[in-house]
């Protein structure tokens, strides 16, 4: 049935009996019992459908104003939906790093991070990866690119480079934080392009 429906759009069939058989088969198919296919194995492994259930979480009424009046039009730059999260300032992050890991980063070290972030923003492969992949997969590319950019700091900012390479917890925390900031900036740029 599917093959004939597909081929009839490409090839002109002159056999009227073939068209009659297709129409008969199409109507007969509706009357036959349906054999449901199982989900692919990957989906069955990742989702436990037995543990899902419907549950009412709330009830209520929508309160509408009484009377008849005109509805105001949407304003030109009115944004609906979730508001973009604000990116935390670098000084707050440096303070958090100093408190959590006992480091001694100063305001002057903000320049290093700003330089690192600008280098990450310029990387075309990373931008493409974030656009086409889910965050978990994009993170793999991000870690690879970020480690390359951090490696470049060895000559100019050895203390910063050493802190990242010597302390795994610090490195993980710092890369997580960098990745979150990178994603937020990417989302803001996308929303800016759409608007």
C-alpha positions in Angstrom: 0.0 0.0 0.0 2.7 2.5 1.0 4.9 1.6 -2.0 2.1 2.1 -4.5 1.1 5.4 -2.8 4.7 6.6 -3.1 5.3 5.3 -6.6 2.0 6.7 -8.0 3.3 10.2 -7.2 6.4 9.6 -9.3 5.3 7.2 -12.1 2.2 7.4 -14.1 0.4 4.0 -14.0 -1.9 3.2 -17.0 -3.3 0.1 -15.4 -6.7 0.9 -14.0 -6.9 -2.5 -12.2 -3.8 -1.6 -10.1 -5.5 1.6 -8.9 -8.7 -0.3 -8.1 -6.7 -2.8 -6.1 -4.9 0.0 -4.2 -8.3 1.6 -3.3 -9.7 -1.7 -2.2 -6.6 -2.5 -0.1 -6.7 0.9 1.5 -10.3 0.4 2.6 -9.7 -3.2 3.7 -6.7 -2.1 5.8 -9.0 0.0 7.9 -11.1 -3.1 8.8 -8.2 -5.4 9.6 -7.0 -5.7 13.3 -4.1 -3.4 14.1 -0.8 -4.9 15.1 0.9 -2.4 17.3 4.7 -2.3 16.9 6.9 -2.2 20.0 9.0 0.7 20.8 12.7 0.5 19.8 15.0 -1.2 22.3 16.8 2.1 23.1 13.6 3.8 24.1 12.5 0.8 26.2 15.9 0.8 28.1 15.8 4.5 28.8 12.2 4.9 29.8 10.3 2.9 32.4 6.7 3.5 31.3 5.4 1.4 34.3 6.5 4.1 36.7 4.6 7.0 35.0 1.1 7.9 36.1 -1.3 10.7 35.6 -1.8 12.8 38.7 -3.9 15.9 39.2 -1.7 18.6 40.8 -4.1 21.4 41.1 -7.6 22.7 40.3 -9.1 26.1 39.9 -10.9 28.6 37.8 -9.7 31.3 35.5 -11.0 34.6 36.6 -12.1 36.7 33.6 -13.2 40.3 33.8 -16.9 40.9 33.3 -18.2 43.1 30.5 -17.3 43.7 26.9 -14.3 45.8 26.0 -11.5 45.8 23.4 -8.4 43.6 23.9 -5.2 45.6 23.8 -2.9 44.7 21.0 0.5 43.2 21.7 3.2 45.8 22.0 6.1 45.9 19.5 8.9 44.5 21.7 6.8 42.7 24.3 8.4 39.4 25.2 6.4 36.4 26.4 7.6 33.2 28.0 10.5 32.6 30.4 12.7 35.6 30.9 16.4 35.0 30.1 18.5 34.4 33.2 21.0 37.1 34.0 24.7 36.1 33.7 26.4 36.4 37.0 29.2 39.0 37.2 32.8 37.7 37.2 33.6 39.4 40.5 30.9 37.3 42.2 32.3 34.1 40.7 35.9 35.0 41.7 34.7 35.5 45.2 32.9 32.2 45.2 36.0 30.4 43.9 38.2 32.0 46.6 35.8 31.0 49.4 35.2 27.5 48.1 38.7 26.5 47.1 40.9 28.9 49.1 42.3 30.5 46.0 43.6 34.1 45.9 42.2 35.4 42.7 41.9 39.1 42.5 39.9 41.5 40.3 42.9 41.5 37.9 42.3 37.8 37.2 38.9 38.8 35.7 40.9 39.8 32.6 42.1 36.2 32.2 38.6 34.8 32.4 37.2 37.4 30.1 40.0 36.6 27.6 39.2 32.9 27.9 35.5 33.5 27.4 36.1 35.6 24.3 38.3 32.9 22.9 35.6 30.4 23.5 33.0 32.7 21.9 35.1 33.0 18.7 35.4 29.2 18.2 33.1 28.3 15.3 33.1 24.6 15.9 31.9 25.1 19.5 29.2 27.5 18.3 27.9 24.9 15.8 28.1 22.1 18.3 26.0 24.1 20.8 23.4 24.9 18.2 22.9 21.4 16.8 23.4 19.2 19.9 21.7 18.7 23.2 23.7 20.3 26.1 25.1 16.9 27.3 26.7 16.3 23.9 27.7 19.9 23.3 29.5 19.7 26.7 32.0 17.2 25.3 33.0 19.6 22.5 33.1 22.4 25.0 35.4 20.6 27.4 37.8 19.7 24.6 37.9 23.3 23.2 38.1 24.9 26.7 41.0 22.6 27.7 42.8 23.7 24.5 42.2 27.4 25.3 43.3 26.8 28.9 46.5 25.1 27.7 47.3 28.3 25.8 47.5 30.2 29.2 50.6 28.2 30.3 53.0 30.9 29.1 51.1 34.0 30.0 49.1 33.1 33.2 50.9 30.1 34.7 49.4 30.5 38.2 45.8 30.3 36.8 46.7 27.4 34.5 48.3 25.5 37.4 45.3 26.0 39.6 43.0 24.5 37.0 45.3 21.6 36.2 46.4 20.7 39.7 42.9 20.6 41.4 40.4 18.3 39.8 37.5 19.6 41.9 38.4 23.2 41.0 38.7 22.3 37.3 35.3 20.6 37.3 33.6 23.5 39.1 35.3 26.1 36.8 34.5 24.3 33.6 30.8 23.7 34.7 30.6 27.4 35.5 32.2 28.4 32.2 29.8 26.1 30.2 26.7 27.5 31.9 27.8 31.0 31.1 28.6 30.0 27.5 25.1 28.4 27.1 23.4 31.5 28.6 25.3 33.8 26.2 24.4 31.6 23.2 20.7 31.6 24.2 20.7 35.4 24.6 22.4 35.8 21.2 19.8 33.5 19.6 16.9 35.4 21.2 18.5 38.6 20.0 18.7 37.3 16.4 15.1 36.1 16.5 13.8 39.5 17.8 
